[in-house]
Amino acid sequence: MAAARAFVRGVRLGTYSIVRSRSLIFNSVHRRGISACIDPSIGLSDEQKEFQKVAFDFAANEMAPHMAEWDQKEIFPVDAMKKAAQLGFGGIYVNPDVGGSGLSRLDTSIIFEALSTGCVSTTAYISIHNMCAWMIDTFGNKEQREKYCPDLCSMEKFASYCLTEPGSGSDAASLLTSAKLQGDHYILNGTKAFISGGGDTDVYVVMCRTGGKGPKGISCLVVEKETPGLSFGKKEKKVGWNSQPTRAVIFEDCAVPVTNRLGAEGEGFSIAMKGLNGGRINIASCSLGAAHASVILARDHMCVRKQFGETLSNSQFLQFKLAEMATKLVASRLLVRQAAVALQEGRPDAVSLCSMAKLFVTDECFSICNQALQIHGGYGYLKDYAVQQYVRDIRVHQILEGTNEVMRMIIARSLLTES
């Protein structure tokens, strides 16, 4: 509780708004009030409502006005993220003794959902950064935690998660990046693909092979940007997520001190998967924010757009579509929050629930945003309207942090092994 109070220190708690267009026309989502049935604050404690308001306010004032520009100019908004870190968003579930906010997984989900209404892409990067900081905090020793976590929590330094390779995406345990022990250093060789923040970030949490084939041969190393032998590929051109750079991370005889290893040799795959359990909740939460914003955008458009002599809100077909969107949104939110609580409590169903949340929520929230675009008609396809950016930014959520096909595999495996 003390951490939560410190988290909202000195911040004005105001109503929040969502950018409606590239021309920065704002309409508060409270203009006509949030319908109680989709209100994201329902069921939260007073303190959770407080930092949820802080996050919504930050999204409205510091992110939404720049969302379209960051997307179109591919700007990595370092200054805005450092402001977010001043509110505690740089290490939300990192322990307070190394600069974190010490909040729960549920609190984290609430915050990421709110932030992503202002910019999904930037919030998604912040969620990856938080995952990396948590991995160092949780699996690092005292020296590692004190060396890296304070700067990550303040976002004076930024982090990237390096698991995927050109030849190993869903089959992550087959990764080939090698780390050969020579004296007191590992010599890394290999390439990581699709790395968020790659080339612009300072700390790389890298899964590499120190032993034989399979998951037990994988270890986890922290590699700093200026390390000789570390380089980066070209900046990828993407459909969405354009406010965060994506590059290949390349290791060529890159010498990394043994003291930079998190945990013991052979524990890297386990560390990576434990990070991803939380990452799946985080990315689902980012999808929730986009869907929440899109429902409101669709509702407001229906109330002003006229066809055949009356507003779209009088069309029973579109009323039913809006009702379905709202129902999917609330069902998604409930599943994410249930998974977050399970992970926080270390329950045996946590991994399955995290996978269910990632699968169901990213699929359904993309459907919500896509339907919101359809309700906008031709206007929804214009970059003057924010709904198209929500669609583009959350499409990748069905692919990363483990594809939704892999989520089905995890869930099925859990069911079948328990039978």
C-alpha positions as CSV (number, residue, x, y, z in Angstrom):
1,M,0.0,0.0,0.0
2,A,2.8,2.4,0.8
3,A,4.3,1.7,-2.6
4,A,1.0,2.5,-4.3
5,R,0.8,5.8,-2.4
6,A,4.3,6.7,-3.4
7,F,3.5,5.7,-6.9
8,V,0.9,8.5,-7.3
9,R,2.9,11.1,-5.5
10,G,2.2,14.7,-6.5
11,V,0.2,13.8,-9.6
12,R,-3.1,15.6,-10.4
13,L,-5.9,13.1,-10.8
14,G,-8.0,14.3,-13.7
15,T,-10.4,13.0,-16.2
16,Y,-8.9,11.4,-19.2
17,S,-9.5,11.7,-22.9
18,I,-8.6,9.9,-26.1
19,V,-7.3,11.5,-29.2
20,R,-9.8,11.3,-32.0
21,S,-7.8,12.4,-34.9
22,R,-4.4,13.4,-36.3
23,S,-5.6,17.0,-36.1
24,L,-5.6,16.6,-32.3
25,I,-9.3,17.0,-31.8
26,F,-10.0,15.7,-28.3
27,N,-13.2,14.5,-26.8
28,S,-13.2,13.3,-23.2
29,V,-14.5,9.7,-22.8
30,H,-16.4,11.3,-20.0
31,R,-18.1,13.7,-22.4
32,R,-21.2,11.5,-22.4
33,G,-19.9,9.3,-19.6
34,I,-18.5,5.9,-19.7
35,S,-21.3,3.4,-19.6
36,A,-21.1,1.5,-16.3
37,C,-21.1,-1.8,-18.2
38,I,-17.6,-1.1,-19.7
39,D,-16.2,1.1,-16.9
40,P,-12.6,-0.2,-16.3
41,S,-12.6,1.0,-12.7
42,I,-15.4,-1.3,-11.6
43,G,-14.3,-3.7,-8.9
44,L,-11.0,-1.9,-8.2
45,S,-9.8,-0.7,-4.8
46,D,-9.6,3.1,-4.1
47,E,-5.8,3.0,-4.6
48,Q,-6.1,1.1,-7.8
49,K,-8.6,3.7,-9.1
50,E,-6.1,6.4,-8.2
51,F,-3.2,5.1,-10.2
52,Q,-5.6,4.1,-13.0
53,K,-6.6,7.7,-13.2
54,V,-3.0,8.8,-13.2
55,A,-2.3,6.4,-16.1
56,F,-5.3,7.6,-18.0
57,D,-4.4,11.2,-17.4
58,F,-0.8,10.6,-18.6
59,A,-2.1,8.8,-21.7
60,A,-4.4,11.7,-22.6
61,N,-1.9,14.5,-22.0
62,E,1.5,13.0,-22.8
63,M,0.8,10.2,-25.3
64,A,-2.5,10.6,-27.3
65,P,-1.6,14.1,-28.7
66,H,1.5,12.6,-30.2
67,M,0.3,9.1,-31.1
68,A,-0.2,9.8,-34.8
69,E,3.1,11.7,-35.2
70,W,5.1,9.0,-33.4
71,D,3.6,6.4,-35.7
72,Q,4.1,8.3,-39.0
73,K,7.5,9.6,-38.3
74,E,8.6,6.5,-36.4
75,I,9.7,8.4,-33.3
76,F,10.9,6.5,-30.3
77,P,9.5,8.8,-27.6
78,V,12.3,8.7,-25.0
79,D,11.4,11.9,-23.2
80,A,7.7,10.9,-22.8
81,M,8.8,7.5,-21.4
82,K,11.1,9.1,-19.0
83,K,8.1,11.2,-17.8
84,A,6.2,8.0,-17.4
85,A,9.1,6.6,-15.3
86,Q,8.7,9.5,-12.9
87,L,5.2,8.2,-12.1
88,G,6.7,4.7,-11.4
89,F,5.9,3.2,-14.8
90,G,9.5,2.2,-15.6
91,G,9.5,-0.7,-13.0
92,I,5.9,-1.2,-12.0
93,Y,6.4,-4.7,-10.6
94,V,10.1,-4.4,-9.7
95,N,10.9,-4.3,-5.9
96,P,11.1,-0.8,-4.3
97,D,14.6,-1.4,-2.9
98,V,16.1,-1.0,-6.4
99,G,13.8,1.8,-7.5
100,G,10.7,-0.1,-8.6
101,S,7.1,0.6,-7.6
102,G,6.5,-2.8,-6.1
103,L,3.0,-3.1,-7.4
104,S,1.1,-6.3,-8.2
105,R,0.5,-8.0,-11.6
106,L,-3.1,-6.9,-11.4
107,D,-2.0,-3.3,-10.8
108,T,0.3,-3.6,-13.7
109,S,-2.5,-4.7,-16.0
110,I,-4.7,-1.9,-14.9
111,I,-1.9,0.6,-15.7
112,F,-1.0,-0.8,-19.1
113,E,-4.6,-0.9,-20.2
114,A,-5.0,2.8,-19.3
115,L,-1.7,3.8,-21.0
116,S,-2.5,2.0,-24.2
117,T,-5.5,4.2,-24.8
118,G,-3.0,6.9,-25.5
119,C,-0.5,4.9,-27.6
120,V,-0.5,1.1,-27.9
121,S,2.9,0.9,-29.5
122,T,4.7,3.0,-26.8
123,T,2.9,1.2,-24.0
124,A,3.8,-2.2,-25.5
125,Y,7.5,-1.2,-25.5
126,I,7.2,0.0,-21.8
127,S,5.7,-3.4,-21.0
128,I,8.7,-5.2,-22.5
129,H,11.1,-2.9,-20.7
130,N,9.2,-3.7,-17.4
131,M,9.5,-7.4,-18.1
132,C,13.3,-7.1,-18.6
133,A,13.7,-5.1,-15.4
134,W,11.6,-7.7,-13.5
135,M,13.8,-10.5,-14.8
136,I,16.9,-8.8,-13.6
137,D,15.3,-8.0,-10.3
138,T,14.0,-11.5,-9.8
139,F,16.8,-13.7,-11.1
140,G,19.8,-11.4,-10.6
141,N,22.1,-11.3,-7.6
142,K,22.5,-8.3,-5.3
143,E,25.2,-6.7,-7.5
144,Q,23.2,-7.2,-10.7
145,R,20.1,-5.8,-9.3
146,E,21.8,-2.7,-7.9
147,K,23.8,-2.2,-11.1
148,Y,20.9,-2.3,-13.6
149,C,17.5,-1.9,-11.9
150,P,17.7,1.7,-10.7
151,D,18.5,3.1,-14.1
152,L,15.9,0.8,-15.8
153,C,13.2,1.9,-13.3
154,S,14.0,5.6,-13.9
155,M,14.3,4.9,-17.7
156,E,17.6,6.5,-17.8
157,K,18.4,3.3,-19.5
158,F,16.1,1.2,-21.7
159,A,16.0,-2.6,-22.1
160,S,15.3,-5.1,-24.8
161,Y,14.3,-8.8,-24.6
162,C,16.3,-11.1,-26.9
163,L,14.8,-14.6,-27.4
164,T,13.6,-14.9,-31.0
165,E,16.0,-15.8,-33.8
166,P,15.7,-15.9,-37.6
167,G,15.3,-19.7,-37.4
168,S,13.6,-20.1,-34.1
169,G,10.4,-18.2,-33.4
170,S,7.7,-20.4,-31.9
171,D,10.3,-23.1,-31.4
172,A,12.3,-20.9,-29.1
173,A,14.1,-23.8,-27.4
174,S,16.0,-24.6,-30.6
175,L,17.8,-21.2,-30.6
176,L,21.4,-21.2,-31.9
177,T,23.0,-18.1,-30.5
178,S,26.1,-19.6,-28.8
179,A,27.9,-18.5,-25.7
180,K,31.3,-20.3,-25.3
181,L,33.0,-19.9,-21.9
182,Q,36.6,-18.5,-22.2
183,G,38.1,-17.7,-18.9
184,D,35.8,-15.2,-17.1
185,H,33.9,-14.3,-20.2
186,Y,31.3,-15.8,-22.6
187,I,32.0,-15.3,-26.3
188,L,28.6,-14.8,-28.0
189,N,27.9,-15.5,-31.7
190,G,24.5,-15.4,-33.4
191,T,21.6,-13.2,-34.3
192,K,18.4,-12.3,-32.6
193,A,15.4,-11.1,-34.7
194,F,12.5,-8.7,-34.3
195,I,14.0,-7.1,-31.2
196,S,11.9,-4.2,-29.8
197,G,14.1,-1.3,-29.1
198,G,17.0,-2.9,-30.8
199,G,19.8,-0.4,-31.5
200,D,18.2,2.3,-29.4
201,T,18.2,0.6,-26.0
202,D,21.0,0.2,-23.6
203,V,20.6,-3.3,-22.0
204,Y,19.9,-6.6,-23.8
205,V,18.5,-9.6,-21.8
206,V,19.8,-12.4,-24.1
207,M,18.9,-16.0,-24.2
208,C,21.9,-18.0,-25.6
209,R,23.2,-21.6,-25.7
210,T,25.9,-22.4,-23.2
211,G,25.2,-26.2,-23.2
212,G,23.7,-28.9,-25.4
213,K,20.5,-29.0,-27.4
214,G,17.1,-28.2,-25.9
215,P,15.9,-25.8,-23.2
216,K,18.3,-27.1,-20.6
217,G,21.3,-25.8,-22.6
218,I,20.1,-22.2,-22.6
219,S,21.4,-19.5,-20.2
220,C,20.5,-15.8,-19.8
221,L,23.1,-13.0,-20.1
222,V,22.8,-9.3,-19.7
223,V,24.6,-7.5,-22.6
224,E,25.3,-3.8,-22.5
225,K,25.1,-1.8,-25.7
226,E,28.7,-0.6,-26.0
227,T,30.1,-4.2,-25.7
228,P,32.5,-4.9,-28.6
229,G,31.1,-7.4,-31.1
230,L,27.5,-6.2,-30.6
231,S,25.9,-4.6,-33.6
232,F,22.4,-4.1,-35.1
233,G,20.6,-4.7,-38.4
234,K,18.5,-2.2,-40.3
235,K,15.5,-0.7,-38.8
236,E,12.5,-2.8,-39.9
237,K,9.5,-1.2,-41.6
238,K,6.4,-2.4,-39.9
239,V,2.6,-2.2,-40.2
240,G,2.2,-1.0,-36.7
241,W,4.3,-0.5,-33.5
242,N,6.1,2.3,-35.2
243,S,6.9,4.3,-32.1
244,Q,9.4,1.6,-31.2
245,P,12.3,0.6,-33.4
246,T,12.7,-3.1,-34.3
247,R,16.1,-4.4,-35.5
248,A,18.1,-7.6,-35.5
249,V,20.7,-7.8,-32.7
250,I,23.9,-9.4,-33.9
251,F,26.7,-10.9,-31.8
252,E,30.1,-11.5,-33.4
253,D,32.7,-12.7,-30.9
254,C,31.0,-10.5,-28.4
255,A,32.7,-11.0,-25.0
256,V,30.3,-10.8,-22.0
257,P,31.5,-11.2,-18.4
258,V,30.4,-14.3,-16.6
259,T,29.2,-11.9,-13.9
260,N,26.5,-10.8,-16.3
261,R,24.7,-14.2,-16.3
262,L,21.3,-14.2,-14.6
263,G,20.9,-17.4,-12.5
264,A,22.9,-20.6,-13.2
265,E,23.9,-22.0,-16.5
266,G,21.0,-23.9,-18.0
267,E,18.3,-21.8,-16.3
268,G,17.9,-19.3,-19.1
269,F,14.9,-20.9,-20.8
270,S,13.0,-21.1,-17.6
271,I,13.8,-17.5,-16.9
272,A,12.6,-16.5,-20.3
273,M,9.3,-18.3,-20.0
274,K,8.7,-16.9,-16.5
275,G,9.2,-13.5,-18.0
276,L,6.8,-14.2,-20.8
277,N,4.0,-15.4,-18.5
278,G,3.8,-11.8,-17.3
279,G,4.6,-10.4,-20.7
280,R,1.5,-12.2,-22.1
281,I,-0.7,-10.5,-19.5
282,N,0.9,-7.2,-20.3
283,I,0.4,-7.4,-24.0
284,A,-3.2,-8.6,-23.5
285,S,-3.7,-5.5,-21.3
286,C,-2.4,-3.3,-24.1
287,S,-5.0,-4.9,-26.4
288,L,-7.7,-4.0,-23.8
289,G,-6.8,-0.4,-23.9
290,A,-7.0,-0.2,-27.7
291,A,-10.3,-2.1,-27.6
292,H,-11.7,0.2,-24.9
293,A,-10.8,3.3,-26.9
294,S,-12.2,1.8,-30.0
295,V,-15.6,1.0,-28.5
296,I,-15.9,4.6,-27.4
297,L,-14.8,5.9,-30.8
298,A,-17.4,3.6,-32.5
299,R,-20.1,4.7,-30.1
300,D,-19.4,8.4,-30.6
301,H,-19.2,8.0,-34.4
302,M,-22.6,6.2,-34.4
303,C,-24.2,9.1,-32.5
304,V,-23.1,11.7,-35.1
305,R,-22.9,10.0,-38.4
306,K,-26.1,10.1,-40.5
307,Q,-27.1,7.8,-43.3
308,F,-30.6,7.3,-44.8
309,G,-31.8,10.3,-42.8
310,E,-30.9,9.1,-39.3
311,T,-27.9,8.5,-37.2
312,L,-26.2,5.1,-37.2
313,S,-27.1,4.7,-33.6
314,N,-30.7,4.1,-34.7
315,S,-29.6,1.0,-36.7
316,Q,-30.5,-2.1,-34.7
317,F,-27.8,-4.0,-36.6
318,L,-25.1,-1.6,-35.5
319,Q,-26.6,-1.5,-32.0
320,F,-26.1,-5.3,-31.8
321,K,-22.5,-5.0,-33.1
322,L,-21.7,-2.4,-30.5
323,A,-23.3,-4.6,-27.8
324,E,-21.1,-7.5,-28.9
325,M,-18.0,-5.4,-28.9
326,A,-18.8,-4.2,-25.3
327,T,-19.4,-7.8,-24.2
328,K,-16.1,-9.0,-25.7
329,L,-14.3,-6.1,-24.0
330,V,-15.6,-6.8,-20.5
331,A,-15.1,-10.6,-20.9
332,S,-11.5,-10.0,-22.0
333,R,-10.8,-7.6,-19.1
334,L,-12.1,-10.1,-16.6
335,L,-10.0,-12.9,-18.0
336,V,-6.8,-10.8,-18.0
337,R,-7.4,-9.7,-14.4
338,Q,-8.1,-13.3,-13.3
339,A,-4.8,-14.4,-14.9
340,A,-2.9,-11.5,-13.3
341,V,-4.1,-12.6,-9.9
342,A,-3.2,-16.2,-10.5
343,L,0.3,-15.3,-11.6
344,Q,0.8,-13.0,-8.6
345,E,-0.3,-15.8,-6.2
346,G,1.8,-18.4,-7.9
347,R,-1.2,-20.7,-8.5
348,P,-0.8,-23.9,-10.5
349,D,-3.2,-22.6,-13.1
350,A,-1.3,-19.5,-13.7
351,V,0.6,-20.5,-16.9
352,S,-2.6,-21.8,-18.5
353,L,-4.5,-18.7,-17.5
354,C,-1.8,-16.4,-18.9
355,S,-1.9,-18.3,-22.2
356,M,-5.7,-18.2,-22.2
357,A,-5.7,-14.5,-21.6
358,K,-3.2,-13.8,-24.3
359,L,-5.1,-16.0,-26.8
360,F,-8.6,-14.9,-26.1
361,V,-7.9,-11.2,-25.4
362,T,-5.6,-10.4,-28.3
363,D,-8.0,-12.2,-30.7
364,E,-11.2,-10.6,-29.4
365,C,-9.7,-7.1,-28.9
366,F,-8.4,-7.1,-32.5
367,S,-11.9,-8.1,-33.6
368,I,-13.3,-5.2,-31.5
369,C,-11.0,-2.6,-33.1
370,N,-11.5,-4.0,-36.6
371,Q,-15.3,-3.8,-36.1
372,A,-14.9,-0.2,-34.8
373,L,-13.1,0.6,-38.0
374,Q,-15.9,-1.0,-40.1
375,I,-18.5,1.1,-38.3
376,H,-16.5,4.2,-39.3
377,G,-16.8,3.2,-42.9
378,G,-14.3,4.9,-45.3
379,Y,-13.4,7.4,-42.6
380,G,-12.0,4.6,-40.5
381,Y,-9.4,3.8,-43.2
382,L,-8.0,7.4,-43.1
383,K,-5.1,8.2,-40.9
384,D,-6.9,11.2,-39.7
385,Y,-8.9,8.8,-37.5
386,A,-7.3,7.1,-34.6
387,V,-9.2,3.8,-34.9
388,Q,-7.0,2.6,-37.8
389,Q,-3.9,3.0,-35.7
390,Y,-5.4,0.9,-32.9
391,V,-6.1,-1.8,-35.5
392,R,-2.6,-1.7,-37.0
393,D,-0.9,-1.6,-33.6
394,I,-2.6,-4.5,-31.9
395,R,-2.5,-6.9,-34.9
396,V,1.0,-8.0,-33.9
397,H,-0.2,-8.9,-30.4
398,Q,-1.6,-12.1,-31.8
399,I,1.9,-13.0,-32.9
400,L,4.4,-11.9,-30.3
401,E,5.0,-13.1,-26.7
402,G,4.3,-16.6,-28.2
403,T,1.9,-16.9,-31.1
404,N,-1.7,-17.6,-30.4
405,E,-1.2,-21.0,-32.0
406,V,1.4,-21.7,-29.3
407,M,-1.0,-20.5,-26.6
408,R,-3.4,-23.2,-27.8
409,M,-0.6,-25.8,-27.5
410,I,0.2,-24.7,-24.0
411,I,-3.5,-24.8,-22.9
412,A,-4.1,-28.2,-24.6
413,R,-1.0,-29.7,-23.0
414,S,-2.2,-28.6,-19.6
415,L,-5.6,-30.2,-20.1
416,L,-4.2,-33.4,-21.4
417,T,-1.4,-33.9,-18.9
418,E,-3.9,-33.4,-16.1
419,S,-6.4,-35.9,-17.4
